[in-house]
Structure formats: structure tokens, C-alpha cells
Amino acid sequence: MAILISVLIFVGIVVGLARLLGESSVDISEDQSSMVKCIECNVYFPALEARKTSRGWICKDH
């Protein structure tokens, strides 16, 4: 019984360390990484920095 408890504790420690040292996931969806073109100046920029209008995408300068 003591061996079983020791194994479970060891597995718990290993799983805990794996979670602490593992890579954190980064969610990059298509919307976040896509580039759009400003309808005013024809410059491409990330969609996160854009403003969507009824005519199309506009950069922050317009």
C-alpha cells in the first residue's frame, strides 16, 4: 500500500511540474493574424488595428 501511495505522489509531482514548465498556449485565430487593406490609403495592416465600415476596412489614421 505504501508503494502505491508513493507512486501516486510521484505521478502527481511529475504532472504538476509538467504543467508549470510546459509552454503556454497562444490563441491566434485567423481574424487576429489576418491583414486587411485600408480603403482610403491602400495600405495593408493587421485586422486588430482596423475599423470595419460599411464600405470596407479603414486604418486608424482615417
C-alpha positions in Angstrom: 0.0 0.0 0.0 2.8 2.4 0.8 4.4 1.8 -2.6 1.1 2.7 -4.3 0.8 5.9 -2.4 4.4 6.7 -3.2 3.8 6.1 -6.9 0.7 8.3 -6.9 2.5 11.1 -5.2 5.4 10.8 -7.7 3.0 10.9 -10.6 1.2 14.0 -9.2 4.5 15.8 -8.8 5.6 15.0 -12.3 2.2 16.1 -13.7 2.4 19.3 -11.7 5.9 20.1 -12.9 4.9 19.4 -16.5 2.1 21.9 -16.2 4.4 24.5 -14.6 7.2 24.1 -17.1 5.0 23.5 -20.2 4.5 26.0 -22.9 1.5 28.3 -22.5 -0.8 28.1 -25.5 -1.4 31.2 -27.5 -4.6 31.5 -29.4 -4.0 33.1 -32.8 -7.1 32.8 -34.8 -7.3 33.8 -38.4 -9.0 37.1 -37.5 -6.2 38.2 -35.3 -3.4 37.4 -37.7 -5.0 38.5 -41.0 -4.0 41.6 -42.8 -6.6 44.0 -44.3 -6.3 46.9 -46.8 -7.4 50.4 -45.9 -9.9 51.7 -48.5 -8.6 55.2 -48.1 -4.8 54.8 -48.3 -4.5 51.3 -49.8 -2.0 50.2 -47.0 -2.2 46.7 -45.5 -2.2 46.4 -41.7 -3.3 43.9 -39.0 -7.1 43.5 -38.7 -6.8 44.1 -35.0 -5.8 47.7 -35.7 -8.6 48.2 -38.3 -12.1 49.6 -38.1 -14.8 47.9 -40.2 -17.2 50.2 -42.0 -20.0 49.6 -44.4 -17.6 50.4 -47.3 -14.7 48.2 -46.0 -11.7 48.4 -43.7 -10.2 51.7 -42.5 -6.9 52.2 -40.7 -6.5 54.3 -37.5 -5.3 57.3 -39.5 -8.6 57.7 -41.3 
